[in-house]
């Protein structure tokens, strides 16, 4: 299926803006909740995503981000998980 290049050009600013919102929410949550229990990080990230207007992130992606943030204080930098 071919896609019109103009569709890509129109969509990319929207995608980039959404990714920036998600990144801000993750950065904020990591800064305030790194190493805390999964449930606390999950709640904080959900609130941060809501604040950014990016609450429609795939649940599995949210869970993976939470897992990484909650384990961030105990895992060495750059550890593969």
N, C-alpha and C positions, 0 to 999 in steps of 0.2 A: 504494500500500500504506500503510495507516494504521498508526501506531505508538502504542502505549499510552503516554500521558504519564508513567506511573509508571516505565516502562523507562528513559526519558530521565533522570528524577530519580535512579534507582538507578545508572545508568552514569556520570553526570557526575563524581561524586567519584573514581571509578576513573580516568577519563580525566584529570582534573585532577592526580591524584597521579602518573600516568605522565608527563605533560608537565612537571611540576616536576622529576622525576628526570632527564629528558632535558635540561632547561634547566641543572640543576646540572652535569651532565657536560660540556655544551658550554661553559659559563662557565669551568669548571676547565681544560678543554683550551685554550680561547682564552687564558687567563691564562698558561699555561705554554708554549704552542707556537705562538703567533701568528707568522706569517711563515716558519715552518719548512717544509721540503719536505713534499709531499703524503703520502708514505709514512709519515713520522714522525708527522704529525698524525693520519693514519688509525689508526695503531697506538695512539696516546695516547687518541683518542676511543673506540675500541673498548674499551680497558681501563677508561676512565671510565664508559662505559655499562654495562659488566659490573659494575663496583663499585656502581653505583646500582641494579642489577637491572633495567635497561632495555635489554638487549642485543637485543631483538627489534624494532629500528627498521628500516624499509624501507631496503634497501641504497642506493637512489638518494638517499634523504634524507640518509643518512650521508655519501655522496660529496659532495653539495652543501654540507653543513655543513663538511666537511673542506676543500673548495675555498675556501670563504669564510674559514675560519680560516687556511689556509696563505697566502692572499693578503692577509690583514688588515694586515700591516705595510707593504705596498707600495701599497695602494689608499687614496685619500683617504676620510675618514669620510663615509658616506652615498653613496658612489659606486654607481651602478646597474650591475649586472653582468649 
